[in-house]
Amino acid sequence: MDTNRRDFLKGTAWMGAAAALSGCMTAAKVCGSGTMSGFAAAPIRKVRTGFIGLGMRGPGAVHRFASIPGTEITALCDLYPERVQAQQKWLADNGKAKAPHEFSGEEGWKAMCELDLDLVYIATPWALHTPMALYAMEHGKHVAIEVPSAMTLEECWALVETAERTRRHCMQLENCCYGEVEMLTLNLARNGKFGELVHGEGAYIHDLRDLNYFDPAQGGYQGYWRLKWNNEHFGNPYPTHGLLPIMQAMNVNRGDRMDYLTCVSSKQIGMDAYAKIKFGEDSWQAKLHPRCGDMSTTVIRTVQGRTIMVQHDVTSARPYSRINLLSGTQGILSDYPLRLTFADKPGDGAHSWFDGAKTEEIREQYKHPLWKAAGELAQKVGGHGGMDFLMDLRLCYCLQNGLPLDMDVYDLATSCSICELSERSATNRGNSIDVPDFTRGAWETAAPLGIVTVDLNKLGAMDVTTDNSALNV
Ligand SMILES: NC(=O)c1ccc[n+]([C@@H]2O[C@H](COP(=O)([O-])OP(=O)(O)OC[C@H]3O[C@@H](n4cnc5c(N)ncnc54)[C@H](O)[C@@H]3O)[C@@H](O)[C@H]2O)c1
């Protein structure tokens, strides 16, 4: 099926209705359409940010932003007012004199997006990401959205078209692109250590059964949103952690692009077995029988002939892994545990992994400059070993200095399109399906992501007031 063809009538009617409902046409800063590849907005001296979603993930972002100079936590929003209050208290306890504006309830986020803000940071359940981001962009705000930022092709296209029309940044908060090993891998690739890249493997393998079934009233996912999604969908609903770092290394949307994919998913038995044992055979949990297979495997081929495998398994008793494998004509890196090897010169073989000492030597030698500049600080502030902080730091740094962001709306759309495309392929016996070119041809000339860092002097004195390393979520 040709997934590039847009249902323009449907899309236009939906967007028009949303705009009319919100009155956003008058408020929108429409500066003309065009590609967002390489887009940079005017520098913002103080990034005034509003946060929506203060559950397990959102508070860590608030705390990280509190450590970044040149930012202001201007507004806080959650369905539940007590979650907003908890963050107000945290900010007051940590020396922030100015209390942010507060919003709560089902639609409080709309009023928040209508404030005078620069950035809206969204950490809500998946189905709310795109409606919130569209509304924020229509009201002139840049948006940073948790993963996956969009769950359907329609949502991917709506984000692309709205970012292009409003000229607003629309970034997916893919923290794994800032992981120490992922950035090491990118640096090694840019230094030619793998030769020509051929294949990558990424994954989200994380036993989430406890969390998925954890009572929302006791601090589980709000309204069981993740369990509900797994209950109703097949394929890979969470592809971006393993995928986006590989896309960056392979220059997907910047010299290469995804061509087609195929996805095969296993049966689901892991969740049923867990629910039966934990809650009993007669429980609603045991009778649910979620659709999402335990293991989903997607294989993508790019137009330059590279392949990427992406897996999703949140229901098996297995140690955490994003796989993080990248290989080329001259070498390979694979994570969990970290292993690598390179040929000495083109044409030579590399038949065994380097030993631990050599691996550590290379890890140090090719440490990414961003990790060299701010890795220690990032580990102190915290968030998945520091990568969350480095992501937020780069986002704020780029906004403050008027630079293009590391991940644009096309990276968002391409990686998120896997949610629907994998489901369609997996429900159709793994038949192949085209991946849309969200850049509409700009991939041929867009510049690859460089080896980017931050000049901490351009952020002013760092203000790390609290060690948040315990805040990993
Ligand atoms: N990048 C990562 O490493 C990472 C890690 C964890 C979660 N996430 C992502 O973060 C997002 C949130 O996950 P979570 O674990 O915090 O879930 P959660 O259920 O704990 O939090 C979601 C929050 O959104 C709030 N919310 C729901 N409806 C709302 C509305 N209408 N208006 C305002 N707030 C509303 C809920 O009250 C809740 O506090 C998800 O997209 C998830 O995939 C990413």
The ligand as an ORCA input file, in Angstrom:
! r2SCAN-3c Opt
* xyz 0 1
  N      11.935      8.611     27.450
  C      11.833      7.758     28.463
  O      12.794      7.155     28.897
  C      10.505      7.564     29.094
  C      10.391      6.907     30.332
  C       9.126      6.786     30.901
  C       8.025      7.293     30.248
  N       8.163      7.922     29.035
  C       7.015      8.503     28.356
  O       6.498      9.561     29.154
  C       5.091      9.635     28.992
  C       4.419      9.614     30.360
  O       4.721      8.385     30.986
  P       4.576      8.218     32.572
  O       5.300      6.981     32.910
  O       4.948      9.480     33.267
  O       2.997      7.985     32.699
  P       2.079      8.421     33.934
  O       0.772      7.786     33.734
  O       2.808      8.168     35.215
  O       1.970     10.002     33.775
  C       1.140     10.621     32.848
  C       0.646     11.897     33.487
  O      -0.175     12.592     32.545
  C      -1.276     13.118     33.247
  N      -2.410     13.394     32.378
  C      -3.301     12.521     31.851
  N      -4.252     13.183     31.165
  C      -3.947     14.496     31.247
  C      -4.550     15.682     30.769
  N      -5.671     15.653     30.049
  N      -3.973     16.860     31.059
  C      -2.840     16.923     31.803
  N      -2.228     15.832     32.299
  C      -2.769     14.643     32.015
  C      -1.604     12.049     34.279
  O      -2.395     12.546     35.338
  C      -0.216     11.619     34.717
  O       0.221     12.364     35.834
  C       4.718      8.488     28.082
  O       4.633      8.957     26.774
  C       5.870      7.526     28.187
  O       6.037      6.728     27.033
  C       9.389      8.055     28.468
*
